[in-house]
Amino acid sequence: MSELRTLQSPYGLVGRDAKPRRWATLDLYPPFRLTVLLLVAAIVLLPLLATAFGGFKEVGELRTNPLGLPHVWHWENYWAILSGARYWQVLGNSLIVAAATVALTLGLSSMAAFAFAHLRFFGEQFLLTYLTLGLMFPAAAAILPLFIQVRDLGLLDSYTGVVLPQVAFSLAMATLLLRNGFRQLPSELLDAARIDGCGYIRYFLYITLPLSRPILSTVGIIAFVGSWNNYLVPLILLNSTALYPWPLGLMDYQGQYSTAWQLVLAFITLTILPAIVIFVAAQRWMVAGLTAGAVKG
Amino acid sequence: MLVTAAVFVPPAVLLFTLFVVVPMGEAARYSFYNWNGYGVPKAFIGVKNYLQLFANATFRQAALNNLLIIVASIGIQLPLALGMALLLARREIGSVAFRMIFFLPYILADVAAGLIFRFIFDGDYGPVSSLAQQLGFGPLYMLAAPGTAFTALIIVIVWKYFGFHMMLYIAGLQGIDRSLYEAATMDGAKARQRFWHVTLPQLAPMLKLSVFFSIIGALQLFDMVIPLTGGGPFDQTHTMVSFLYSFGMGRMRIGFGSAVGVVLFAVSVLFAFGYQRLLMRHE
């Protein structure tokens, strides 16, 4: 995977393209092109809009007016959720777990990646291949023994018990991405720093890390989104609803109010809202991070 | 140098070993036991878990579903993503907005996407059923019959993931050297010929990568299945992972569930190695 072709400029995906490649595209009659695009956009957006608007309707109106705007806007569905503790608690839990996962992933993988990029040591190639194994199989394959392992360590039903496995699963990809990123820094920098008597650790802290902000943010975004959306790991490892991150909280809420779709729809809308807001505010970074990360891995 | 390496490498390797490698090894061991997870595994039963697994109709259906999802990803999602990429690769007014809209579902959690479509396809309150009724048909309980429920699952997968693959293709298209098209045009190649003889071969590495992601993603599909169908009706819409969860974790059959995990591991690793050997060796 590490040898795969990379995007020349991940930021070229959105916004300004470096050079318009006009022949590489499909030339349709413009109104037809627009019709196709609008149709696909409608199919993408309608389920989301039906969900958001559904949260403002009474349950009967979901049937009579499935896709339209609500006749009467019932804000109380949303207010009931926003004024309760449950919504904020599940978002808070997700934020704590995701922040800890990102911090630990970045810390551990950047150190390992630095060693793999710049240091020669016994077993280097073996250890790198060993970590790459983590890209080969889905986390779910070992989920039952993971449960046993975390239970035996006494970490079941705790933030730590969720964070550590999540970090472990994201380490392989993170280390490979960062190693490739660190290697692209000019090697003269390291030579010069060594001659001036700068140690590896200081070089790592004051030169490598600050110069690698783009790739660090890519890895951070991938780890954050992965943790924020994770369902299986917390599902297996948590029992207390008080610790539930939002995907578990959402399923729990749905289980409780399964007949009151308007409430469930409002809850879905509110739980996916942070992701949508951040996506709209930082599209460039999100797209670049999530796709470049996948490609460069 | 060695001291730095001795400090920098072990934390990552240890954590990885403890929570990824050891559990996978343990899965292989547990899979030979009949064990409910309490105490230590004692009842060694050889390959009985595997025999049971392969004889299990629900598991076979789940594995078949994984395969069908792969087929649908390649047969439906890939052409759709490629078509949209061809329409949007060029810098034009509105292109960026459309790209963002198509990419949007990808950032949502599978759980949320699954639950949204559980509503969309709900026979009593969902829009699809309501529209069918307004058009004079009866209510449509798509999630209540295995065939339509599985179709619904495919629709949600395509809905959520085509935008991601589209972005890969756009990146690939933008990386194609424009002079190739100029040369082809000078040699008299028509648009269709340019597509088949320039665009597709040039895009091949990205297509291979996108198929790789589709297959890996299909093999681990779980989050979406649970809220959408829960594996039902009649346990006909499971994937291997949702089968593992429902029949291993749900009933605390750690040995049996671990056997599912080992099969999943074997399939994934064989596929990943084989695919890279056969198709991606030049990159």
Interface residues (C-beta under 8 A of the other chain):
Chain A: M1 E3 L4 R5 L7 Q8 P10 G12 L13 V14 G15 R16 D17 A18 K19 P20 R21 R22 W23 A24 T25 L26 D27 L28 R33 L34 V36 L37 V40 A41 I43 V44 L45 L46 P47 L48 A50 T51 G54 V59 L62 R63 T64 P66 L67 L108 S109 M111 A112 F114 A115 F116 L119 R120 F121 E124 L127 Y130 L131 L133 G134 L135 M136 F137 P138 A139 A140 A141 A142 I143 L144 P145 L146 F147 I148 Q149 V150 L164 P165 V167 A168 F169 L171 A172 T175 G199 Y200 I201 F204 V225 W228 N229 Y231 L232 L235 I236 P247 L250 M251 Q254 W261 V264 L265 I268 T271 I272 A275 I276 F279 V280 Q283 M286 V287 L290 T291 A294 V295
Chain B: M1 L2 T4 A5 A6 V7 F8 V9 P11 A12 V13 L15 F16 L18 F19 V20 V21 V22 P23 M24 E26 A27 Y30 G37 L80 G83 M84 L86 L87 L88 A89 R90 R91 G94 V96 F98 R99 M100 I101 F102 F103 L104 P105 Y106 I107 L108 A109 D110 V111 A112 L115 I116 F117 F119 I120 D122 D124 Y125 G126 P127 S130 L131 W159 G163 F164 M167 L168 I170 A171 L173 Q174 G175 I176 R178 Y181 E182 T185 A191 R194 F195 V198 T199 P205 M206 L209 F213 I216 L219 Q220 F222 D223 I226 P227 V241 L244 Y245 G248 M249 I254 G257 S258 G261 V262 L264 F265 S268 V269 A272 F273 Q276 M280 E283
